[in-house]
Structures are given as structure tokens and as C-alpha cells.
Amino acid sequence: MAHMCRQLTGSAASCAGWIGVIVATATNDWVRTCDYTVTTCVRMDELGSRGLWAECVISPALYHCVALNQILTLPAYIQTSRALMICACLLGLPAMLLVLMSMPCVRLQNDTSAVKLRRGRVGGVLFILMAVCSIISTVWFPIGVHQSEGLMSFGFSLYAGWVGAALCLLGGSVILCCHGNDIRTPSRENSFYYSRQRGTATPMDPPANHAKSAMV
């Protein structure tokens, strides 16, 4: 029961983290830049918001974005952050499927607890790998923006990426901590039967011996 609870907790945390990583990847409010003070930038419509896919201008009456389509001319930190976040989003699907198929309530053909355990551990490793990719991307991106344009504050998307990476790391670690025993079919050589006549337990004879005694 404790194993089941830990696995469900890790799966729920990892799924929530995966959603957070997807939200961070799809939105463009990663960092906000400004060459002056916040009040001056808002008044002059120069408060900028940058993400993986677009640069936006934010003001009380205007929200305009320009897509970053020039892939070859983009800085290295944007291209690397894009690749890492896309990999993190794609890794979430096989990781979630592996973890779900390792649940005790899911039964597949010729499935054993050892196979389920290995399947769950692979899913946990994939979730931790997702977290590592997200952490590298969400840390490197604001550093790159600050060095090139000047960073004013962090945006909503960056916080979503940090929370998602933390949940994936936590969920993957909990899944890896789950342990189980391989339930195998007991061997007939180590089986015993109870005799009513003698009142003692003796080793079970192979089926061939029973057949011979029946024929005699």
C-alpha cells in the first residue's frame, strides 16, 4: 500500500511538472527587459517581454509581439533553450506512459513485478532528465538576456518552468525510491503438502512420481 501511495504521489507530481514545462515552453513571458525605470518604460511603451519564440512590447494600451523566425541569426542561448525545452516536453510522454504501465492496477501479458519495477524506474529517470533540461534552459536564458540586453525581472513563463522542473525532479525521485519484490511462481521442489494421516508436512513429489504410484 505504501509503495502504491508513493508511486501515485510521484506520478501526480511529475504530471503536474510536465504541464508546467509545456506552459513555459509555449508562452513568451520569460523575462522582461527595460533600458530605464519601470515607470518610464511603461509610459514610453518600451517595456519588453522576451520568450523562446517571440519578443513583445507591453504597455497599458498595447501588446505587440514579433516572432523570432530568423533561426540562424538567433543567439546561442535562445536556440539551446528551445532545444532543451522541446526535448523536455517530448520526454514527458514516454515517461508518463512507462510510469502508468508500472502501476500495480495495470496488468499486461507476461507481466511481473520486476518488469514493472524496471519500467517505473526508467520513467522516473526520464522525468529527472526532463527536470535537468528545464533547469538548464530556465537558468541559461535569463543570464543570456541580461548579458545582451539587460534584465529587469522574471516573467510568468520562467516561474512556470522552475516550478515544473522542481515537480518533475521531485516526482522522478519519488518514483525511483519505490521498491517492489518480484513475485515468482513458487518452485515445486520447494513446495510442501500436509498429510492428514501423518500430520506432518513433507516435500511434494514431482508429478511423475504421483503417476507411477497411481499405476502401481
C-alpha positions as CSV (number, residue, x, y, z in Angstrom):
1,M,0.0,0.0,0.0
2,A,2.8,2.4,0.8
3,H,4.5,1.5,-2.5
4,M,1.3,2.4,-4.3
5,C,0.9,5.7,-2.5
6,R,4.5,6.7,-3.2
7,Q,4.1,5.8,-6.9
8,L,0.8,7.7,-7.2
9,T,2.4,10.8,-5.5
10,G,5.4,10.7,-7.8
11,S,3.2,10.3,-10.8
12,A,0.9,13.2,-9.9
13,A,3.8,15.5,-9.1
14,S,5.6,14.5,-12.4
15,C,2.4,15.0,-14.4
16,A,1.9,18.5,-12.9
17,G,5.5,19.3,-13.6
18,W,5.2,18.2,-17.2
19,I,2.2,20.6,-17.6
20,G,4.3,23.4,-16.1
21,V,7.1,22.7,-18.6
22,I,4.7,22.7,-21.5
23,V,3.2,26.1,-20.4
24,A,6.7,27.6,-20.0
25,T,7.7,26.4,-23.5
26,A,4.5,27.6,-25.2
27,T,4.4,31.1,-23.6
28,N,6.7,34.1,-24.2
29,D,6.7,35.9,-20.9
30,W,10.1,34.6,-19.8
31,V,11.9,37.8,-18.9
32,R,11.1,41.5,-19.0
33,T,13.7,44.0,-20.2
34,C,13.9,47.7,-19.8
35,D,16.6,50.3,-20.5
36,Y,15.1,52.8,-18.0
37,T,13.0,52.6,-14.9
38,V,9.8,50.6,-14.9
39,T,7.6,53.7,-14.9
40,T,9.5,55.3,-17.8
41,C,9.4,52.1,-19.8
42,V,5.6,51.7,-19.4
43,R,5.0,55.3,-20.3
44,M,7.2,55.2,-23.4
45,D,5.8,51.7,-24.4
46,E,9.3,50.3,-24.1
47,L,8.7,47.5,-21.6
48,G,9.8,44.4,-23.4
49,S,8.9,40.8,-22.8
50,R,11.0,38.0,-24.4
51,G,10.5,34.3,-24.7
52,L,11.7,31.4,-26.8
53,W,9.5,32.2,-29.8
54,A,8.8,36.0,-29.8
55,E,9.7,39.4,-28.5
56,C,6.8,41.5,-27.2
57,V,6.2,45.1,-26.2
58,I,3.9,45.5,-23.2
59,S,2.1,48.7,-22.1
60,P,-1.3,49.5,-20.6
61,A,-2.8,50.0,-24.1
62,L,-0.5,47.8,-26.3
63,Y,0.6,44.3,-26.5
64,H,2.6,43.6,-29.7
65,C,4.8,40.6,-30.4
66,V,7.4,39.9,-33.2
67,A,8.1,36.2,-33.9
68,L,11.7,35.1,-33.8
69,N,11.8,33.3,-37.1
70,Q,15.4,34.0,-38.0
71,I,16.8,30.8,-36.6
72,L,20.3,31.1,-37.9
73,T,20.8,34.6,-36.6
74,L,19.4,34.0,-33.1
75,P,21.8,34.0,-30.1
76,A,23.1,30.6,-29.0
77,Y,21.2,30.7,-25.6
78,I,17.8,31.0,-27.4
79,Q,18.5,28.1,-29.7
80,T,19.8,25.9,-26.9
81,S,16.9,26.8,-24.6
82,R,14.4,26.0,-27.4
83,A,16.0,22.6,-28.0
84,L,16.2,21.7,-24.3
85,M,12.6,22.7,-23.6
86,I,11.3,20.8,-26.6
87,C,13.2,17.7,-25.5
88,A,11.8,18.1,-22.0
89,C,8.2,18.3,-23.4
90,L,8.7,15.2,-25.7
91,L,10.3,13.1,-22.9
92,G,7.2,13.6,-20.8
93,L,5.0,11.4,-23.0
94,P,7.1,8.1,-22.8
95,A,7.9,8.8,-19.2
96,M,4.2,9.1,-18.2
97,L,3.3,6.0,-20.2
98,L,6.0,4.0,-18.5
99,V,5.0,5.1,-15.1
100,L,1.3,4.4,-15.7
101,M,2.1,0.9,-17.1
102,S,4.2,0.2,-13.9
103,M,1.2,0.7,-11.7
104,P,0.0,-2.3,-9.7
105,C,-3.5,-1.9,-11.1
106,V,-2.3,-2.2,-14.7
107,R,-1.8,-5.8,-15.9
108,L,-0.1,-6.7,-19.2
109,Q,0.6,-10.1,-20.7
110,N,3.6,-11.9,-19.0
111,D,4.0,-9.0,-16.6
112,T,5.9,-9.4,-13.4
113,S,6.6,-7.1,-10.5
114,A,10.3,-7.0,-11.6
115,V,9.3,-5.8,-15.1
116,K,7.0,-3.2,-13.6
117,L,9.8,-2.0,-11.3
118,R,12.2,-1.6,-14.1
119,R,9.6,0.2,-16.2
120,G,8.8,2.6,-13.4
121,R,12.5,3.3,-12.8
122,V,13.0,4.2,-16.5
123,G,10.0,6.5,-16.3
124,G,11.5,8.1,-13.2
125,V,14.9,8.6,-14.8
126,L,13.1,10.3,-17.8
127,F,11.3,12.7,-15.5
128,I,14.6,13.6,-13.8
129,L,16.2,14.1,-17.2
130,M,13.2,16.4,-18.1
131,A,13.9,18.4,-15.0
132,V,17.6,18.8,-15.8
133,C,16.8,20.0,-19.3
134,S,14.3,22.5,-18.0
135,I,16.6,23.8,-15.2
136,I,19.5,24.4,-17.6
137,S,17.2,26.2,-20.1
138,T,15.4,28.4,-17.5
139,V,18.7,29.4,-15.8
140,W,20.7,30.0,-19.0
141,F,18.0,32.0,-20.8
142,P,17.8,35.0,-18.3
143,I,21.6,35.0,-17.9
144,G,21.9,35.4,-21.7
145,V,19.3,38.1,-21.9
146,H,20.9,40.0,-19.1
147,Q,24.3,39.9,-20.7
148,S,22.9,41.1,-24.1
149,E,20.1,43.5,-23.3
150,G,19.8,44.0,-19.6
151,L,17.3,42.0,-17.5
152,M,14.6,43.8,-15.5
153,S,12.6,41.0,-14.0
154,F,11.5,37.4,-14.4
155,G,8.2,36.7,-16.2
156,F,5.4,34.2,-15.5
157,S,6.7,31.6,-18.0
158,L,10.1,31.4,-16.2
159,Y,8.4,30.7,-12.9
160,A,6.2,28.1,-14.5
161,G,9.3,26.4,-15.9
162,W,11.0,26.5,-12.5
163,V,8.0,25.0,-10.7
164,G,7.6,22.4,-13.4
165,A,11.2,21.4,-13.3
166,A,11.1,21.1,-9.5
167,L,7.9,18.9,-9.6
168,C,9.5,16.7,-12.3
169,L,12.6,16.3,-10.2
170,L,10.6,15.5,-7.0
171,G,8.2,13.1,-8.8
172,G,11.0,11.3,-10.6
173,S,13.0,10.9,-7.3
174,V,9.9,9.6,-5.5
175,I,9.3,7.0,-8.3
176,L,12.9,5.9,-8.2
177,C,12.5,5.4,-4.4
178,C,9.6,3.0,-4.9
179,H,10.7,-0.6,-4.3
180,G,8.9,-3.9,-5.0
181,N,9.5,-7.6,-4.9
182,D,9.4,-9.9,-7.9
183,I,6.6,-12.3,-7.3
184,R,7.5,-15.5,-9.0
185,T,5.7,-18.8,-9.1
186,P,6.9,-21.0,-6.3
187,S,9.0,-24.0,-7.4
188,R,7.6,-27.4,-6.9
189,E,10.9,-28.6,-5.5
190,N,10.5,-26.3,-2.5
191,S,6.7,-27.0,-2.1
192,F,5.2,-29.0,0.8
193,Y,1.9,-30.7,1.4
194,Y,0.2,-31.6,4.6
195,S,-0.8,-35.2,5.2
196,R,-3.9,-35.8,7.3
197,Q,-2.7,-39.3,8.2
198,R,0.7,-38.4,9.5
199,G,0.0,-34.8,10.5
200,T,3.4,-33.7,9.1
201,A,4.5,-31.6,6.2
202,T,6.7,-33.4,3.7
203,P,8.2,-32.3,0.3
204,M,5.8,-32.6,-2.6
205,D,6.7,-35.3,-5.1
206,P,7.1,-34.5,-8.8
207,P,4.0,-35.2,-10.9
208,A,5.8,-38.2,-12.5
209,N,6.1,-40.0,-9.1
210,H,2.4,-39.5,-8.5
211,A,1.6,-41.0,-11.8
212,K,3.8,-44.0,-11.1
213,S,2.3,-44.6,-7.7
214,A,-1.2,-44.4,-9.1
215,M,-0.3,-47.0,-11.8
216,V,1.2,-49.4,-9.2
